[in-house]
């Protein structure tokens, strides 16, 4: 039997303690000195320790298995949220033979008892950690079995192809088995391979929603990068002076755009310098720009320095700053989306912020279909794709080889669902949960 505080640590109006395992019903009866309440009905009960000392007045809920979160008998105690009450009730549970649950142990028991698969458990972990609207929606979709529906469809297609291949291998001379039955599996395998490739190509979206999006502001010294960061952040996040090279390290601001967590980085001005500290800042700026999902290249309209354009990629933004003090027209040969702005007056920032939201929605948010949100998911689907491609090729050589490949594809799908023996993976997934979940 295990127990844990399922609510946050510290002083609160209410604290929730959960218990799970064979015998927790007897534990509840011992705590209250009364018979078990009706299942899934909250009842007010006095809790007492082994010395019959009154600990608290609590709402208690009894969840007999298998109709519970873990699939085992479960109890929830809604007690007053003081540290003293939580400690007293915990001590009473220790005395009754329970132990403290490990991180993620409740959810792991639910997984092991077939209440949810590994992708749904990962969705639950993501929901607990969600800090933005996009993360919440994605986690709910996955926790609700969205990815399970996807891979079960893949499993069905693989099994259909496998049945054709095995039919030709096992019954080559049967009159009711069509000739070259294995070759009839090829169109379905080609279609499945396309689906797997599409999911892999789209996987970056799901991972970006989980981990957040990086946007780097780059440009020459004194182009106005720090002022632009401050205006986007709506606070004085970076130091702004008239002296070139003020920013020598990376200044980060975390915010939400289009329902996604975004980290916008102000970087050191890009230029050659003999100053060792500034040179290190330039090196870090270039590295951050290279790793960023989107770059905002800043050009001072009052200067002729357009070197930053060489550090940008297709789809990046070009911001021509200081429009309030320059009449220089925008170049006509810039193919990227460009903005004429003033970090001082705010001119052009409405259009810039709207464009950022539009681009982030288009590039980095998911469709209504569940996507691959973790590196583990992508690795499993890559294995399945390789096996399906091999099977398609081997249909032309020998059905036996194609059958072996399709078995590998099924194994990859089992790994995705957490059905195969991947103890190390399970340990890693559930260790990331908080205690009590």
MONOR-V177166 format. One record per residue. N is the residue number from 1. SS is DSSP state (@ for helix, = for strand, . for the rest). Layout:
n: (N	N)
ss: (SS	SS)
//
This chain:
n: (1	2	3	4	5	6	7	8	9	10	11	12	13	14	15	16	17	18	19	20	21	22	23	24	25	26	27	28	29	30	31	32	33	34	35	36	37	38	39	40	41	42	43	44	45	46	47	48	49	50	51	52	53	54	55	56	57	58	59	60	61	62	63	64	65	66	67	68	69	70	71	72	73	74	75	76	77	78	79	80	81	82	83	84	85	86	87	88	89	90	91	92	93	94	95	96	97	98	99	100	101	102	103	104	105	106	107	108	109	110	111	112	113	114	115	116	117	118	119	120	121	122	123	124	125	126	127	128	129	130	131	132	133	134	135	136	137	138	139	140	141	142	143	144	145	146	147	148	149	150	151	152	153	154	155	156	157	158	159	160	161	162	163	164	165	166	167	168	169	170	171	172	173	174	175	176	177	178	179	180	181	182	183	184	185	186	187	188	189	190	191	192	193	194	195	196	197	198	199	200	201	202	203	204	205	206	207	208	209	210	211	212	213	214	215	216	217	218	219	220	221	222	223	224	225	226	227	228	229	230	231	232	233	234	235	236	237	238	239	240	241	242	243	244	245	246	247	248	249	250	251	252	253	254	255	256	257	258	259	260	261	262	263	264	265	266	267	268	269	270	271	272	273	274	275	276	277	278	279	280	281	282	283	284	285	286	287	288	289	290	291	292	293	294	295	296	297	298	299	300	301	302	303	304	305	306	307	308	309	310	311	312	313	314	315	316	317	318	319	320	321	322	323	324	325	326	327	328	329	330	331	332	333	334	335	336	337	338	339	340	341	342	343	344	345	346	347	348	349	350	351	352	353	354	355	356	357	358	359	360	361	362	363	364	365	366	367	368	369	370	371	372	373	374	375	376	377	378	379	380	381	382	383	384	385	386	387	388	389	390	391	392	393	394	395	396	397	398	399	400	401	402	403	404	405	406	407	408	409	410	411	412	413	414	415	416	417	418	419	420	421	422	423	424	425	426	427	428	429	430	431	432	433	434	435	436	437)
ss: (.	=	=	=	=	.	.	.	.	.	.	=	=	=	=	=	=	=	=	=	.	.	.	@	@	@	@	@	@	@	@	@	.	.	.	.	.	.	.	.	.	.	=	=	=	=	=	=	.	.	.	.	.	=	=	=	=	=	=	=	=	=	=	.	.	.	.	.	.	.	.	.	.	=	=	=	=	=	=	=	=	.	@	@	@	@	@	@	@	@	@	@	@	@	@	.	.	.	=	=	.	.	.	.	@	@	@	@	@	@	@	@	.	.	.	.	.	@	@	@	@	@	@	@	@	@	@	@	@	.	.	.	@	@	@	@	@	@	@	@	@	@	@	.	.	@	@	@	@	@	@	@	@	@	@	@	@	@	@	@	@	@	@	@	@	@	@	@	@	@	.	.	.	.	.	.	.	.	.	.	@	@	@	@	@	@	@	@	@	@	@	@	@	@	@	@	@	@	@	@	@	.	@	@	@	@	@	@	@	@	@	.	=	=	=	=	=	=	=	.	.	.	.	.	@	@	@	@	@	@	@	@	@	.	.	.	.	.	.	.	.	.	.	.	.	.	.	.	.	.	=	=	=	=	=	=	=	.	.	=	=	=	=	=	=	=	.	.	.	.	.	.	.	.	.	@	@	@	@	@	@	@	@	@	@	@	@	@	@	@	@	.	.	=	=	=	=	=	=	=	.	.	.	.	.	.	@	@	@	@	@	.	.	.	.	.	=	=	=	=	=	.	.	.	.	.	.	.	.	.	.	.	.	.	.	.	=	=	=	=	.	.	.	.	.	.	.	.	@	@	@	@	@	@	@	@	@	@	@	@	@	@	@	@	.	.	.	.	.	.	.	.	.	.	@	@	@	@	@	@	@	@	@	@	@	@	@	@	@	@	@	@	@	@	.	.	.	.	@	@	@	@	@	@	@	@	@	@	@	@	@	@	@	@	@	@	@	.	.	.	.	.	@	@	@	@	@	@	@	@	@	.	.	.	.	.	.)
//
